[in-house]
Amino acid sequence: MTASADRHERFPGLRRRGFLAAGGAAGLGALTLAGCAGPAATGGAEDKGDGTPRRGGRVRAAFAGGGASETLDPHLGNLFADAARSKALFDKLADYGADLAAVPRLAESWEPDDGLDRWTVTLRRAEFHDGKPVTAADVLYSYRRIADPAKAYRARASLEPVDLEASRATGERTVEFVLKRPTAEFPNVMAAFGTYIVQDGATAFDRAPVGSGPFRFVSFSPGRSTVLRRHDAHWDGAPHLDTLEFVIANEESARVNALLGGQIEYAHELNPATGRAHEKAGRIRIVRLRNSAMQALAMKTDRPPFDDPRVREAFFLIADREELVRGALSGAGETGNDLFGKGYEYYADELPQRAPDIDRARHLLKQAGTEGLHVTLDTSTVAAGFTEAAGIFRDQAARAGVTVDVRMGSKDSYWKDILDSGTLCCYRSGAMPIESHISQRLLTDSTTNATKWQDKAFDALYRQAQSTRDRAARAALYGRMQRQLYAEGGFLVWGFGDWILGTAPSLRGVAREAPANTLDWARFDKVWLA
């Protein structure tokens, strides 16, 4: 099924093409060993003065997309549009609340044995859109599908600690997960990006997907539109809206113009300058989700010149982070310190804040035999601030005698292109636990290892941390890992940006405390039209 062919005639502001990929997943938090009995209270919209929810109406939400390659398969999603659609159609066992702690969703509770290597998960009573109950068999099928080594499903690395052959259903709504080693933070696995539960045996999703989420499928036209309607029997209560439509508008200007023109009610990801320009104008509402996006340069550590840690350290010292935040983010963010997860649990905030040291950078480059270094920096208009950051860093590098050639990449394929090719690129990530960032991007077998960081001793430290029950001891291990990354890692993390959304004044209930990709981000089952 597809959307009607007059999509762009009805919404002429959405014609311009482009692409935006999601660099990350959601959430962080200390793990509670026994899960709660019900869904987390994440802060109702009534607390924000939005009034009493009203039922009915249609909301149109504009995201950047991926063109004809888009899919509704919740295990393949890699874009913010994919994540928002998956959240509307499907459910996970757990997700991350506004405080970045794992909270139950389809899982009613979870509890480990004394050894932390067997976890019993009890499912709540929930139904798929066709009326069938969500069962332990569905959960095991979903996780085994994600873990298929022949596929490149995003959450495969996150599920690595689980022995899915040994795991079993102990009842229709209970699953015993057997782990390969003690894992103190197993709820983070259940909440990981892309770990959605699908029906046992489901393989095709683009024609008529059947999920257990708050909205049911109506139509899907890749790169253009997805139409969904309310699922009245959703376990967490029916959405307020009758209909939700995701429309694709790749250019930020197209999203803003459509919002100003009343063609949409929600515009995902506006750049800082746009947010500042419209914040007090009154025609649209600006929502700032603080500390949502890590901004970085990714250096490939497996190839010249960045296979030499002295060159990587030199680049750490070239970067003027304050200048990058001011220029590339228009000040809408905080400076980074070459580590992911500022302010999150386990973050190594005791490490000294890096500042530019051009003399030291020149010395390191000379020591490495790379004086007069010439490198190519891949960037794209795929994300706000990327091209600005590339230009600013090019000028900063020149002060150390480094020539940086900025190369513009395709918005449609940027995230795929930079994963394996090139040597230096602009990069970003949404919120997730620090341990999830490590498992997805920094282990030898991580599927989205953009810096090609590979260190067997580092891998072993991660496994040891995951097997350590005592939180203080676990934190010490994560601290050791971060000190190594701070000294010689491949991510030059220069900032953490606000995530900026635009909404129509009539759209109420939009969460203002949830970092991008957490549970309440893009939570369209809880919004309504005033």
TORSE-662376 format. One record per residue (C-alpha): residue in one letter; y negated, z, x. Coordinates in steps of 0.001 Angstrom, whole numbers, padded with zeros to 6 digits, always signed. Layout:
// TORSE-662376
AYZX/...
***
This chain:
// TORSE-662376
M+000000+000000+000000/T-003483-000734+001219/A-007010+000038+000209/S-008898-002532-001796/A-010272-005467+000166/D-013864-004741-000798/R-014060-001594+001366/H-016883-002901+003542/E-018673-004551+000658/R-018858-001147-001030/F-019811+000593+002252/P-021811-001954+004269/G-022934+000762+006698/L-019381+001053+008023/R-018887-002461+009356/R-019480-001850+013051/R-016331-001412+015097/G-015446+000975+017881/F-013008+003697+018807/L-012831+007421+019403/A-009764+009271+020607/A-009046+012960+020467/G-008587+014471+023856/G-006919+017593+022718/A-005234+019828+020329/A-006113+023041+018721/G-006280+026649+019310/L-005809+029694+021461/G-005031+033317+021018/A-003053+036383+021860/L+000366+036233+020328/T+001417+038781+017773/L+005147+039181+018131/A+005753+039591+014409/G+003936+037111+012191/C+001868+038035+009184/A+003331+037890+005709/G+000810+035371+004423/P-001788+032824+005476/A-004694+034036+007521/A-008013+034667+005889/T-010281+032362+007827/G-013529+033077+006080/G-014318+031676+002670/A-017240+029410+002011/E-018533+031898-000525/D-019491+034083+002464/K-021829+031355+003689/G-023874+031181+000506/D-022371+027894-000665/G-021851+029218-004183/T-018807+029082-006425/P-016345+026254-005765/R-016345+023493-008389/R-013329+021363-009124/G-013360+017588-009176/G-014983+014641-007485/R-014331+012379-004516/V-015335+013064-000922/R-015562+010264+001624/A-015208+011378+005241/A-016067+009027+008107/F-014267+009217+011454/A-013940+006913+014411/G-010547+005240+014381/G-008045+003198+016313/G-008074-000158+014562/A-004895-001890+013427/S-002761+000444+015565/E-003506+003471+013386/T-000557+005263+011825/L+000105+008069+009363/D+003065+009293+011414/P+001967+012898+012066/H+003978+013068+015291/L+002255+010047+016825/G-001348+010956+016072/N-003738+011049+019014/L-007125+010623+017336/F-009351+013042+015459/A-008908+010772+012449/D-005128+011085+012848/A-005343+014870+013069/A-007518+015128+009958/R-005253+012825+007942/S-002133+014666+009107/K-003668+018008+008120/A-004358+016665+004640/L-000867+015197+004137/F+001399+017573+006061/D+001765+021213+007128/K+002780+022974+010336/L+004650+026245+010702/A+001518+027784+012199/D-001993+026792+013175/Y-004975+028297+014955/G-007571+030275+013030/A-011271+030411+013707/D-010618+033203+016212/L-008215+030837+018034/A-005160+033011+017335/A-001947+031547+015904/V-001654+032252+012171/P+001190+031470+009733/R+001203+028339+007591/L+004601+027132+006373/A+006063+030039+008317/E+005765+033200+006267/S+006717+035337+009249/W+008174+035182+012744/E+009821+037789+014913/P+011537+037723+018320/D+014597+039569+019520/D+014242+042108+022301/G+014753+039447+024967/L+012035+037073+023656/D+014495+034184+023764/R+015442+034067+020063/W+012853+033923+017332/T+013606+034157+013627/V+011165+032232+011454/T+011113+032711+007686/L+009572+029905+005637/R+007384+030516+002621/R+008268+028835-000660/A+006612+025422-000467/E+007269+021971-001890/F+006942+018445-000639/H+004963+016016-002743/D+008169+014775-004407/G+009041+018297-005580/K+011750+018990-002993/P+011520+022397-001277/V+010591+022699+002386/T+013740+023942+004104/A+015044+024989+007481/A+016756+021602+007738/D+013373+019868+007475/V+011973+022074+010236/L+014851+021401+012608/Y+014805+017672+011906/S+011038+017518+012546/Y+011231+019358+015863/R+014241+017361+017034/R+012436+014137+016176/I+009382+015217+018191/A+011572+016195+021135/D+013359+012837+021302/P+013175+011889+025017/A+013141+008200+024104/K+009827+008634+022284/A+006350+009628+023429/Y+005452+012044+020667/R+002407+014117+021572/A+003996+017540+020979/R+007178+016885+022960/A+005968+018867+025984/S+004923+021757+023745/L+008461+022001+022351/E+010053+021996+025811/P+010855+025757+025738/V+013044+025333+022637/D+016759+024621+022848/L+016909+022537+019697/E+020625+021875+019987/A+021375+025600+019864/S+018709+026418+017256/R+020063+026615+013732/A+019354+027304+010089/T+020547+030764+009102/G+019566+030237+005488/E+017719+027691+003374/R+014383+029187+004455/T+015224+030826+007782/V+015493+029277+011219/E+016733+030894+014392/F+015013+029220+017312/V+016932+029615+020545/L+014691+029306+023582/K+015643+028140+027044/R+013997+031217+028517/P+012062+034211+027199/T+008788+032953+025725/A+006256+035568+024701/E+003902+033068+023105/F+006288+031059+020974/P+003874+031006+017955/N+001619+028777+020063/V+004492+026287+020149/M+004666+026236+016348/A+000902+025770+016144/A+000709+023017+018760/F-001085+019752+018053/G+001242+017348+016262/T+004043+019768+015316/Y+003989+018810+011635/I+006985+019315+009369/V+008342+016192+007682/Q+011294+015707+005373/D+014769+015656+006853/G+015579+012034+007725/A+012068+010626+007293/T+011302+007767+009682/A+008619+005605+008034/F+005214+007014+007157/D+002684+004211+006746/R+003775+002915+003332/A+004421+006051+001288/P+004473+009252+003377/V+005769+012388+001664/G+004414+015602+003112/S+003822+019158+001947/G+000081+019188+002599/P-002748+019730+000117/F-003217+016006-000587/R-000810+013264-001682/F-000753+009684-000474/V-002430+006893-002476/S-003172+004090-000001/F-003592+003287+003678/S-005332+000373+005365/P-005201+000875+009151/G-008609+000840+010773/R-010343+000879+007418/S-009469+003469+004784/T-006983+006107+003657/V-007102+007394+000084/L-005429+010657-000944/R-005370+012716-004142/R-004998+016406-004855/H-001528+017999-004588/D-001617+020471-007455/A+001530+022330-006341/H+000367+023088-002800/W+001529+026534-001686/D-001987+027539-000547/G-003581+026471-003825/A-004675+023068-005031/P-007727+021510-003371/H-011003+021563-005269/L-011407+017793-004879/D-009687+015186-007018/T-009732+012548-004273/L-010269+012447-000526/E-010978+009209+001293/F-011039+008767+005047/V-013134+005790+006086/I-013372+004389+009609/A-016798+004027+011183/N-016487+003727+014927/E-020157+003658+015802/E-022019+006943+015467/S-025035+005100+014068/A-022852+003658+011314/R-021627+007124+010350/V-025167+008503+010259/N-026555+005579+008247/A-023694+005817+005756/L-024366+009533+005361/L-028106+009009+004909/G-027405+006221+002419/G-025091+008341+000274/Q-022028+006190+001053/I-020137+009145+002576/E-020357+012921+002371/Y-018970+013863+005803/A-019621+012300+009227/H-017440+013474+012085/E-018874+013823+015578/L-022574+013181+015931/N-024200+013198+019321/P-026569+016010+020320/A-029708+013887+020022/T-028772+012904+016479/G-028054+016504+015562/R-031402+017640+016897/A-033253+014839+015124/H-031788+015662+011706/E-031382+019429+011958/K-034606+020265+010123/A-035252+017031+008265/G-033345+018187+005186/R-031700+014889+004231/I-028351+015873+005745/R-026820+019131+006899/I-025947+019581+010568/V-022938+021770+011413/R-022469+022911+015013/L-019013+024037+016098/R-019666+025935+019323/N-017631+025607+022522/S-015399+022957+020989/A-015149+020269+023641/M-014405+020575+027333/Q-016353+017898+029221/A-014939+016836+032568/L-014283+014195+035147/A-010582+013644+035809/M-009576+012855+039402/K-006149+011312+039979/T-004531+013648+042507/D-001650+011283+043324/R-003691+008456+044869/P-006559+007897+047319/P-009133+009197+047673/F-008318+012182+045453/D-004874+012833+046917/D-006838+014708+049600/P-007888+018154+048255/R-010934+018093+050535/V-012284+015116+048604/R-011675+016890+045311/E-013481+019978+046564/A-016365+017798+047730/F-016708+016370+044234/F-016679+019889+042772/L-019639+020644+045041/I-021496+017409+044270/A-021703+018146+040555/D-024864+019761+039217/R-023412+021134+036005/E-026687+022328+034528/E-028186+018861+034975/L-025125+017311+033309/V-025310+019656+030307/R-029041+019023+029914/G-028771+015274+030306/A-025411+014293+028825/L-025242+016922+026066/S-028980+017276+025448/G-028505+020966+026204/A-026010+021433+023347/G-023385+023247+025364/E-022551+025562+028268/T-021868+024887+031933/G-018249+024670+033049/N-016551+025962+036175/D-013724+023452+036756/L-011347+025304+034441/F-010368+024693+030834/G-010847+027300+028095/K-014094+029139+028814/G-014118+032300+026713/Y-010454+031962+025715/E-007699+034464+026351/Y-006544+034433+029991/Y-009616+032489+031185/A-010367+033365+034813/D-013999+034325+034321/E-013987+036393+037508/L-014181+033247+039641/P-017672+032517+040991/Q-019688+029906+039148/R-019850+026751+041238/A-023229+025385+042196/P-024128+022158+044011/D-023714+022281+047786/I-024397+018797+049088/D-024211+019772+052770/R-020762+021296+052310/A-019663+018259+050272/R-020772+015902+053071/H-018908+018030+055616/L-015683+017924+053580/L-015918+014157+053109/K-016442+013688+056847/Q-013509+015986+057582/A-011339+013893+055246/G-012449+010686+056943/T-014130+009410+053772/E-017786+009232+054784/G-019535+006493+052832/L-016896+006799+050098/H-016978+004142+047380/V-015288+005021+044037/T-015139+003614+040506/L-015857+005936+037590/D-014331+004795+034301/T-016292+005663+031183/S-016849+004364+027671/T-018920+004879+024547/V-015681+006301+023109/A-017210+009806+023113/A-020710+011230+022933/G-022181+011934+026365/F-019647+009946+028388/T-021930+007144+029513/E-024791+009568+030110/A-022571+011827+032220/A-021355+008862+034246/G-024903+007792+035069/I-026009+011305+035975/F-023002+011937+038200/R-023483+008571+039908/D-026964+009702+040954/Q-025700+013128+042030/A-022966+011575+044170/A-025492+009366+045944/R-027095+012521+047360/A-023839+013136+049258/G-023568+009541+050459/V-020962+008601+047847/T-021344+005316+045979/V-020090+005501+042391/D-019614+002287+040440/V-019605+002989+036711/R-017093+000827+034817/M-017299+000580+031028/G-013938+000698+029255/S-012858-000451+025816/K-013295+002045+023012/D-010116+000716+021441/S-007880+001499+024419/Y-009826+003910+026648/W-007574+006961+026292/K-004446+004944+026936/D-006038+003035+029812/I-007267+006073+031743/L-004026+008009+031428/D-002326+006048+034212/S-004872+003653+035693/G-007976+004176+037794/T-008844+007091+040043/L-011815+008830+038372/C-012774+008913+034700/C-014772+010735+032054/Y-012576+013094+030061/R-012796+015672+027318/S-010558+018001+025334/G-010720+019970+022135/A-009736+023607+021775/M-006197+024793+022478/P-004591+027782+024204/I-004888+027753+027969/E-001096+027805+028190/S-000941+024749+025895/H-003477+022927+028064/I-001242+023658+031033/S+001956+022543+029311/Q+000468+019324+027936/R-001622+018229+030925/L-000710+019983+034146/L+003061+020246+034462/T+005082+017667+036350/D+006606+016330+033115/S+003519+016672+030886/T+003062+013613+028678/T-000750+013534+028886/N-001234+014418+032553/A-004469+012521+033185/T-005014+013977+036671/K-001382+013401+037742/W-001311+017008+038975/Q+002255+017754+040109/D+003237+020977+041820/K+006717+022489+041482/A+005479+025955+042421/F+002779+025683+039736/D+005458+024636+037210/A+007506+027684+038170/L+004527+030012+037708/Y+004017+028634+034207/R+007647+029276+033308/Q+007382+032784+034738/A+004246+033486+032698/Q+005918+032273+029533/S+008864+034588+030217/T+006751+037696+030824/R+006529+040101+027900/D+003817+042358+029330/R+000436+040838+028563/A-001304+042166+031707/A+001410+040760+033941/R+001269+037455+032063/A-002511+037324+032467/A-002138+037895+036212/L+000155+034876+036481/Y-002247+032664+034535/G-004968+033940+036830/R-003012+032777+039899/M-002543+029342+038359/Q-006218+029010+037536/R-007268+030061+041018/Q-005134+027233+042380/L-006697+024747+039952/Y-010179+026043+040785/A-009513+025424+044480/E-007704+022093+044346/G-007147+020859+040806/G-008053+017448+039427/F-010345+018411+036544/L-014030+018676+037414/V-015042+020612+034293/W-018807+020429+034121/G-019452+021646+030575/F-018346+022745+027118/G-020113+020946+024315/D-020853+021803+020717/W-019013+019710+018141/I-021605+018338+015739/L-020856+017278+012171/G-023109+015845+009510/T-022605+016484+005803/A-024343+015602+002570/P-026323+018504+001057/S-023952+018362-001912/L-020843+019050+000196/R-020049+022758+000294/G-017408+024925+001928/V-017438+023238+005362/A-016369+025795+007981/R-019049+026563+010547/E-017062+028850+012842/A-014017+026710+013626/P-013795+024780+016908/A-012614+021201+016596/N-008879+020840+015895/T-008388+024411+014678/L-007147+025180+011162/D-010502+025206+009399/W-011868+022135+011177/A-011719+019109+008823/R-010327+021432+006147/F-010939+019205+003137/D-008733+021194+000772/K-011351+023962+000842/V-014522+021921+000320/W-016179+020938-002948/L-019138+019028-004341/A-021989+021090-005741/
***
